[in-house]
Each structure stands twice: as C-alpha cells, then as structure tokens.
Amino acid sequence: MNTLDISNELHQLLSGNNIHVQLSVPQLVEKVLSRNEGQLTSTGAVKAETGKYTGRSPKDKYIVDEKAVHKKIDWGTVNQPISSEVFAKLYDKVLQYLKQKDEVFVFKGFAGADKQHQLPIQIINEYAWHNLFAHQLFIRPNEEDLQDHLSEFTVISAPNFKADPAVDGTQSETFIIISFERRTVLIGGTEYAGEMKKSIFSVMNFLLPEKGILPMHCSANVGREGDVALFFGLSGTGKTTLSADSNRKLIGDDEHGWSSNGVFNIEGGCYAKCINLSREKEPQIFDAIRFGAVLENVVLNPDTRVADYDSSALTENTRAAYQIQSIDNIVDPSVAGHPTTIIYLTADASGVLPPISKLSKEQAMFHFLSGYTSKLAGTERGITSPEATFSTCFGSPFLPLPAVRYAEMLGEKIDEHSAKVFLVNTGWTGGEYGVGSRMKLAYTRAMVQAALEGELTNVETIKDEVFGFDIPLHVPGVPDEVLQPTRTWEDKDAYKAKAIELAQKFNENFKQFSNVASTIKDLGGPLIK
C-alpha cells in the first residue's frame, strides 16, 4: 500500500456518515455521557477511566523504518523500528474497523503556538472523551483557521482495536506507531489518552530541528520585564510548582520550541498530575478542573461526584487535562522572547548536590544530556529505596533523533542569547534520603527568584570539589550554610563518599554519548573521573 492508497483510504473514512468533525465542547460532553464513556464530576469536568493501561506503553511504541528517515532516527529500545508492510496492514485494518463504528470523532487543530512554525494536525478518535482530550490539549482553531486547515499530520486512535502479535507483527495487543513518510500516528489497544499528546511531541521533536528549532520538554514563564525562564525537570522535581509564579505569566507547562523568534508552547493545554491535588497546594490546577476538562482515573464519590484526589485506587498516575486558558496568569497566545534563565531541577535523594549551582555552557550541555534525578520508593513498582535515574534531555522517551543533536542546539542557543543556566536541587540536604531532610520549598523559591532576577550573576561563589559547580555563597532569604552540602552533613567523610558515588554514576551514564565533543565530557562533568 503506497501513500496515495493510504490517503484514499483516509478520505473514504472521513467521508462516512458516522463522522463527527469539530464538535464543540458541550456537544462532546453530551456524547461522552450518552455513550457511557465517562461521568460528570461535581465541578462539571468529565471523568473517564483508561482500563488496564494507566500510563504510556513505551515497549509498544514504534517508528516506521522508511527510506526518508532511516539514517536520521536514533534506533534502539526507545525508537523501535517496524516495517512499512506491518504498518500498512495495521493501518488498513484500523480504518476498516473505524468505518464500522456508529460514531467517529475528528478534531482539527495545531501543534505550536507560533503561527510561523505551526503544524496543522487532525485527531481521529473512536472515543468521544479522547476527542474532548484532544480539544483540551492541542491548539484550537478559530473559524478562519478552519477554512484554510490542511492537516500535515494525522493521529488515528482506536483503543478497542487490539493487535494480534502473531499476525500483526507487534509485541502485544497495543501499538503506537509513527510513520513520518505517511505523516500518520496509529494508536490501538490502549485507552490512555496521553499517548496522543506524547506522539505529537515525538513528531515535533523530529520535525522542529530540521527547521533550526530546539524542541524542549520543559515548562516556561515570563516576567513583567519580558524575561523568559525555562524549567527542565523529571517527575517529582517541582517543575509545575516552581514555574507557577504569581509574579510571572505561564507560557506553558510541558512542551516548548525555541526558534529564532523566541520560545513558543507546542500545546494548547495542560496535562497535570493530580494525585493528592488540593486548592491549597495547587490552586491554579485545582480551579482549572471545570466544565470541559477531562479527569483520567480519578476516583469520584458515587453520590456527590466530588473527586477524591488523594485516592490512588485506580493508579498513582491520575491526570487532569484542561485548556491553558483555564489558568488565569498566562501569556496568550503562548509565545515569548528568548530565555535569559534556564533552570534544571533535580530531586537528589543522595543529598550531595548543592541546592543551587551556576553552570558553564559545557556543564549545561553535560547535565542536559544526563537529565538526572532520583526515583523514590512508591513512585514505580519494584522501587523500594531511592534510585538514581537519568533521562536524556529530560525527555528520552520522546527523542527520535540522536540526543547529542538536541544538546548541541541548546549550547548554540545559550551562546547566542547569553542565557544563564542553574542546577537546582529540590531533593535532600544534610544527608541522604532517610537521614537528611527535604529542601524547604521556601528556600528553593528564594533561590529560583534570585536566579530569575539576576541577583546571582555577580555573586561570590565557591567551586564544588566533586562536581565542579560554582556554588553561590549568599542568596537572599536562604541561610548561607544551607548552600554548601559539606556544611549541612555532620559526617563529612560520609558526604564525600556519597558525592563520589554519585559522580561515578554520572560518568558511567555518560559513556553512552561517545560522539559528544570531548570538551563537554572534560569540562562539563564531575571533577572526579
């Protein structure tokens, strides 16, 4: 089956009498309820459950091995190849399956808030609630946009179509397949809506660098003077909390591009974790979960339909999807200038990284490639004590190209725009997990504020003897002794041993980047080799 065949097949599907194109939010909510796909919560949001898959299925994600992309993709366990023939057969089966459904839902919109670099997309869904999710997460078109809308990438999601591995060439019943030649994402066998969001992010991570734009898995905000800040960090590091600042406007909470114009949000909404959510801790997120929003796997009181955000009965990975306009303090449209400050967030359970450090360009590239934090007990099955974890570029599951490509682009951007880079440890101080204590949020906020306001540009520093960081000796609102880990540990020998142990983990992890410039390894990594 060639591209033309696929286009004709898709045209036939979209011409069917069962197709609903661009239903409004109220119409989609009505469909969700009438089709028994979900429930209405006490705040007017829709609550749906995703069955046995309550998170992404990385082992079932593939990229079609096509001539046009074969030499570009960083093939491996993240980017698994699958043949054009396997894709074409599955594609045909899924389209035939959807043609037989009573109703199919189509959303047309965009990825990328900068109109110069927008990707027109369409999302085809078996479920109305998935289409409502797409309506919240991607950028909605106005009437004028719709008139000229020509989709350049299509996501087709059929959760109830399950592959037969023996026949279909997959590893399980689930598949998430990206074809760059056919400009299609094919999803089946999973009801987890996040697969659609992250598939488009993976697509943008492939397409944007071709245009000289750096795609980034980070949040971003802008100050009153127009100063832009980026926040990189894995789950549990405080990225959402620290980027939500009443004195700064949110550009976006998860995915951005950095072009010659500045920073733009790739999405039109937010997909926030909501386990243990409360108005006191996260008022913006809490109040955004209203009519039109989608709750995934959140337990409701059967009578009042009030959400029990403390319950993990279905999963720890409970989620809320809502459009960014549900947040008051935002930039709209979600575009801004070039970043002046970049903050890497890590929750170091070993307690040896300084609470804030100034990074050179080489260190910024080294730690961008490293993407370090600690997984804590209870966050994943099988983890009973904290473990060091590394996620390349703070988003390794979504990088189709070699990681060094993204790091080199970041280094060029830092040079070009004189951005200042800081590593902030929101983890432990005074000892490792179980001995020390978690860094006080008030101290972290004070350090981040000082970095954003330029108060650390010319401050006196001391060099960390293990990692080579420049540690500020004074930060307004933070006791001086807190800033240096050596001063917070009672047992100095234990500190040194733990620091060397972590440095060696960094060095070991970095061996995978054999093709990176030697200066990044030599000048950016720990002093202990």
N, C-alpha and C positions, 0 to 999 in steps of 0.2 A: 504493500500500500504506500503510495507516494504522498507528498504534501498536498497535492491537488485533491486526491481522493479523500484525505482527512478533512480538508476544507469543505468539500461537498457533503460529506457525512455530517459535519457540524452544522452546515447550513440547513440540512434536512431536519435535524433535531430542533434547531431554533425556530424553524417554520411550523412546528407542530402545534396542534390545538391545545396541548397540555402545558404550554409555556407561558409563564407569567414574567414579564420583563419590567424591572424597575418599580416593583410595588413599593408603596410608601411604608413608613414605619408602622402606622396604625393598621394598615392592611396586612402586613407581615405578622404583627402581633395577633391579629384575628385568626390568621391561618395557623399559627403555632398552636393556639388554643383549640380551634375547631378540629385540627388533625391530631390532638392529644400528644403533641411533641413536647409540651412543657406546661408550666404553671405560671400564673401571675402572682408576684410577690406583693407584700403589703405596701411597697413603695412604687408599684407599677412596673417593675422590671420583669423580664421573662426568665424563669429558671428552667434549665434543661440538664439532663444527665447524659454522660457520654459512654455509659456501659463499661465494659472491662478495660477500655483504653482511656485512662485519665491523664495521659501525658503524651508527648511525642513518641514515635516509634522509629528511632534512628537506624535500627538494623534493617528496616524495611524501606529506607529511602534510597533512591537510585537516580543517576543521571544517564540518559541515553548516550551511548558511545557512538557519536556521529563524527563524520569526517571533519566538519567545520570546527568542532570543539575538542577533538581528541588530544591534540598537543597542548591545549590550554588548561585542561582540568587537572587538578591535583588528585589523581586517582588514589583510592585507598579505602580504609574502613569507613571514613566519613562520606566520601564521594564514590559510591559503589557503581561500577558500570553495569549497564543492562543493554541488550542488543536492540536495534531498531525493529527487528522482527517481533520480538517479545512485546515491545511497546505497541506496535501497530495492531497486533492481535487483541491485546487487552483493551486498547482504545476502541476498537470496533465493538467488542463485547459490552463495554460500559455504555457506549452510545446506544446500542440496541436495547440495553437494559432500561436506560432512561426514557427511550421512546415509548416504552410500555407503561410507564408510570402515569398515574392520573394527573399529577401536577409536578412541574419542574420550575425552579425559580432562578431568575437571572438578574445579577447586579452588574451594572456598568459604572466604572469609576476610574480612579487613578492611583498610582503609587508615585509619590514625590510631590511635595507642595510647591516646589519651584517650577513654574509652568514651562520654563525653558528646558527642563530635564524630566518632565513627567512621563510616566509610562502608562498609556491607556490600557486598562485591563477589563476583563469580564469574568465573573464568577458564576458558574452554573452549579446549582445545588439540588440534591434530592430532598433535603430538609428545608422547610421554611425558616427554622431557627438558625440554621447555618447561613442562610441568605441575610437574615437580620444581623448576624455577627459580622458578615462582610460589610453591611451597611454602616456598622459602627466603626470598624477597624480601618477601612480604606477611605480614600478621599472621595467625597460625594460630588457628582457633577451638578451644575446648575442647568437650566433649560437650554441655554446657549451651548454649553459644553456637550450636552447630549446630541444636539443636532449634528455636530461635527465629530462625534465619538467613533473612532475606528480602533477596535481592540488590537493591541500588539502582543498581548499575552492572555491566554485563557486558562483558568483553573476549572477543572471538572471534578466535582466531589460527589461520589456515590457511596456513602457509608455502608449501605446494606448489600452492596455487591462485594462478594468475598472471592478472592482468587483461589484457585486450586493449584498449589505449588507444583504438583506433578505434571499438570497440563500447561500452566501459565508461565512457568519459569521464574516464579518468585520464591522467597524463602518462607513465606507464611501467607495467610489469607489477606494480609494488609500490604498495601503498596502506596508509596508516594514517589512518583516518577516525574522528573523534569526532562523535557525534550526542548533543547534550545533551537534546533533547526525547525521544529514544528511549532515552536512558541506556545507550548502547552504544558500544564501540570496536571497529572492524572492521579487522583486520590481515591482509594477504595478500601473497604474493610475496617475503617476506623471512624468513630463519631467525634473524635477530639478535634474541635474547631481550630485549635492553634496550628494544626498542620497547614491550613490555608495561609495564615499570616506568615509563618516562617518560610513557606515555599516561595512566596513572593519576595521575601527578604533575601533568600538564597539567589533568586533570579537577579535582583538588583545588585547583589554582591558580585555577580558575573558581568552584568551589563555596564554598570557605572564606571569601573576602572578603564574600560575601553574608551570612555569619554573624558578621561583625566579626572574623574570624581572619586573621592575616597568614601566608600560606604562604611558606616560605623555602627556597632552595637553599643549604643550609649544613650544617656538622656542629655538634654541640653536646655539651658535657660539663658536669659539676657537681663542685664541690669538696667537701671534707669539711664545710664550714660551710653547705652548701646553695647556694652561689653558682654561678649558671649563666653559662656563656660560649657565645657563638656564633662560629663561624669561617666567613666567606664567602671564596670564592676560586675562580678558574678552574683548569683542569688545569695542573699543574706549579708551583703556588704553595706547596705544602706543607701543604695543608688537612688531609689524612689524617694526616700525620706529626705535625703540631703539636697536633691535637686528641686524639691518642692519648698520654695522660699517665698515668703510673703513680700519680700522686697525685690523679687526678681520674677520675670514672666517666663512661664514654661513654653519652650518651643516644641518639645516632645519628650516622651518618657522612655523610648526604647530603640528607635532606628533612625539614623540620620545619614545624609550625604554632605560632603564638604567639597564644594565646587569653586570655581574661580570667582563666583558671586558671593560665597559665604556658605552658611550652614542651612540646610532645609530638612524638615521632617519627612520621612518616607511615608508615614502613615497619616491617617485622619482620625485616629482614636487611640485608646489605651487598653491594655490587656493586663490588668493588675491582679497580683495575687491577693486573695482576701481572707486567708486563714488568720484568725484572731483579729480581724479588722474591727476597729471601733472609731466612733466620731472623734473621740479624744486624741487618738494616736494619728489618724489619717483623715482629717475632716473633709479634704477635697475629694478623696476617693469615695468615702462613705456617702457623701451627698450627691455624687455623680451617678449613683446606682438608683436611677429612677426610670420613668417610662421610656422604653426604647432600649434600655441597657439589657445585657444578657448576663445571667449568672450561670456558671458551669459548676455542677456537682456540689452546690451549696445545699445544706440541709435546711428545710423550712419547718416551722411549726405547722402541723397539719391543719390546725383550726384558724390561726391568725395569719398564716403565711409570712410571718416575720422570719427573716433569715437568721440562722444560728451560725455566725461566722467563726465561733470557737470550735465547732464540730468538724472533726476530720473523719467522720463515719464513712464517707464515700472516698475521700482522698485528702492528703495534705495539700495537694495542688488545686485548691479551689480558686476560681478565677472570676473576674468581672470584666466585661467588655463594654466600653461606652465611648461615644464620640468625644474628641478633645474639647469641643465647645461646651461640654458639661462641666469643665473646670473654669472657674472664674478668671484666674490670673494667668492668661495665656497670650501668646502672640498669634494673631490671626490676620492673614494666613501665616502658617508655621515656617517662616523664613527669617533669617537674621544675617548679620555680618560674620566676619571671620573670628574664630575663637582667640581670645587673649590668654585664657587659662584652661588647662586640661588637668583633670583630676582622676587618678587611678585609685579605686577603692579596693581594699583587701581586708578580710577579716582573718588576721593571722592568729591561729589558735596556739602557736608556739610562743607568742608573746615577746618576740625578739625584734620585730620590725618597728622602727620609730613611728610615733603617731602621725608625724608629717615629715616629709623629706622633699628637698628640691632636687630635681633630676636634670642631668645634662641631656642633650639630644640623643646621645648613644644609650644612656640609661633608659630614656623614654622608649626607644625602639626595642631594647632588650626586654623591658618589663611589659611592653605591649605584646611582644611575641610570647612571653611567658604566661601572662594572664593568670596570676597566682591568687588563690585564696584557700581557705580550709573548709572542707565539708565537716559538718558536725553530726554527732550521733542523733539519729532520728530523722535526718533530712532525706536519707535514702535507705532502702532496705539493705541490710548487711553491714551498715556502718555503726559500730558500737563505740568508737572513740574518734577524735578528730583526725582527719587525714588531709595532707597537703594535696591540692588538686591544681592542675594547670589547664586553662582553656585558651588556646592560641587566639590572640587579638580580642580576647574577652568574648569570643563567639565562634569557636571552632566548628560547631555543627553546621554552620551556615556559610562556609567559605569554599566556593568551588575552585578558586584559583590558589596557587601556592601562597602560603601565609607571608612569605618574605615580600611579595608584591605589595601587600597592604601596608606592611611596616615601612617599606621604602617610601611609599606615598606619604605616610604620616610624617616621616623625617623631613621630606621636602616641604610639607605644609608648615611644620614647626619652624623651619629655617625661613621660609618665605614670609611668614606673618609674625615672627618673633614671639610665638606662644610660649608661655611658661608652663612647665609640667611638674606636678606634685604627686607623690605617692602618699596616700592617707590610710593608715591602719585603724580600722574601726573594731579590731579584734581585742586581744588581751594585752594587759600591761601588768608589770610586777611579777610575772611568772606565766607559765604556760596554762592552758585550759585545765581547770581543776585546782590550780594553785593561785594564780593571779585573778584579776577581775576584769570584766569587760570595760573598755574605754568609755568614759562618761560621754553621753551624747552632747551635753553642753560644751565639753571641751572640743569635741570633733567639730561642732558647728562653729565655734570660735576660730578654730584653725582654718576651716574652709573659708569663712568670711574674711580672714586676714589674707589668705591667698587670693581671693577674688578681688579684694580692694587694693592689691598691690603692696600691702604692708610688709611682705616677706621678700620683696625684690632686693633690697639692700641690707637686710638684717644680718647680724653676725651669725656665722654657722660653725659647726664642728663636723669633721668627717667621720662617718661611721666606719670603725676599723675592720668590720667584716664585709659589709655590703658596699661601702664607698659612697653612700649617700651624704649629701650636705644637710645636716640637721639644724634647723633654726634654734638658737639658744633662747630666744624670747618670742612669745606670741601673746598678744593682749588677751586676757581672760583665762590663760592657762598657766598653772604653776610651772616654773622652769624645770623642776626635777622630773615632771611627767614627760617632758620632751625627749629625754635620753633614756632608753631602756636600761642601760647599765646602772642608772641611778635609781631605778624602780625595783630591781631584783635584789633581794637580800643575799642570795648565794651567787656571787659574781662568777665563780667557776662554772656553775650550772648554766648561767646565762651564756657564757662563751661557748660551752659545748653545744647548747641548743642552737645558737646562732650559726655555728659552723655546720651543724647537721642540716639546717635549712638551706644554707648556701650551697652545700653539696647537692641537695635536691634540685635547686635551680640549675646548677651546672649540668647535672645528669639529664634533666629535661631538655636543656638547650642543645644537646648533641644532635637532636633531630634536624636542626637548622644548619646543616653542613654547608649550604650555599650562601649563607649570610656573610656580609662583609666582616672581615676579621676585627675591624675597629669596634663593631657593635659588641662582639663577644669579649674583646680585651678591655674596652673602656666602659662598657655598659653593665657587665655582670659583676658578681661579687669579687672582692679583692682576694678572697680565699678561693683558689682554683683547685 
